[in-house]
Amino acid sequence: MAGEDVPMNFGGLGEDFSDYAAARIVVLPVPFDGTSTWGKGADKGPAAIIDASRNMELYDIETNSEVYRRGIFTAGPVSGNTSEEMVDGVEARIRELLDAGKFVITLGGEHSVSVGAIRAHARFFKDVTVLHLDAHSDCRETYDGSEYNHACAMARAKEVTDVVSVGVRSMDSSELPNIDNGKIFYADDVCKSHDQTWITKAVGKLSQNVYVTVDLDVFDPAFVPSTGTPEPGGLNWYAVTSLLRVVAEQRNVVGFDIVELCPDGSKASDFLAAKLTYKILSYKFAKNG
């Protein structure tokens, strides 16, 4: 359990495994919540995830691994006075980290923080597909007068790369021109599936390099109530992690983000977000030995 003597970094790691120079992995907090339109508080998400991670067991049973031994450095936060300033700042910082050979995890914050992260990865790596896990399609061209509203995140992502969405169960009719039903796996179909053929089909839509963006409202609110726009009928832990494990095994995950946690005192949501972050890392680096 975390206490006063446990470092305030992802995983509560000692200096041997949290030093920047030696770390293979960097956690980048982006405590931004400038455009959320209902539940506020996503700016508190990164700190809540990092705090919860200090209470995790660092041995992953499923992969029989301890990915923290690769080194996980927790960077200083990036934010901005406007969405555009934040997106530019995130992109610039991640490009620096990618140039330094780091594997980067971005912790939001609202979903607009993903735009800068996606741009950085799509411009650094060749042939990247975004795997988008979300209750919402996020394909509005503008919302509330902004192109960088959290409801526009995938519209901006599609300007630089391809997007495959999983778990969607809510959208506005204005988004339909931006929707490719051949690259969207609706929650209704996923949850009613009796096998994992949907995973095979989803992975088949991805290029070799994959960037993963996880809006935590992809989960049913029974699992993650602490999010700004909860939507009934979502996925469970095993549907999400089964997909992500196959993606990590069959493709090259180049980076990912976890966004839209709105801490409200429910430690279960905070911990799920932290555990999911560590689980994706475990999948990624177990593949690489």
Secondary structure, DSSP 8 states (H G I E B T S, - for coil): ---TTS-SSGGG--HHHH-TTT-SEEEEEE---SS-SSS--GGGHHHHHHHHHTTS-S-BTTTTB-GGGG-EEE------SSHHHHHHHHHHHHHHHHHTT-EEEEEESSTTHHHHHHHHHHHHSSSEEEEEE-SB----S-BTTBTTSGGGHHHHHTTTSEEEEEEE-B--GGGGGG--GGGEEEHHHHHH-SSSHHHHHHHHTS-SEEEEEEEGGGB-TTT---BSS--SS-B-HHHHHHHHHHHHHHSEEEEEEEE-B--SS-HHHHHHHHHHHHHHHHHHHHHT-
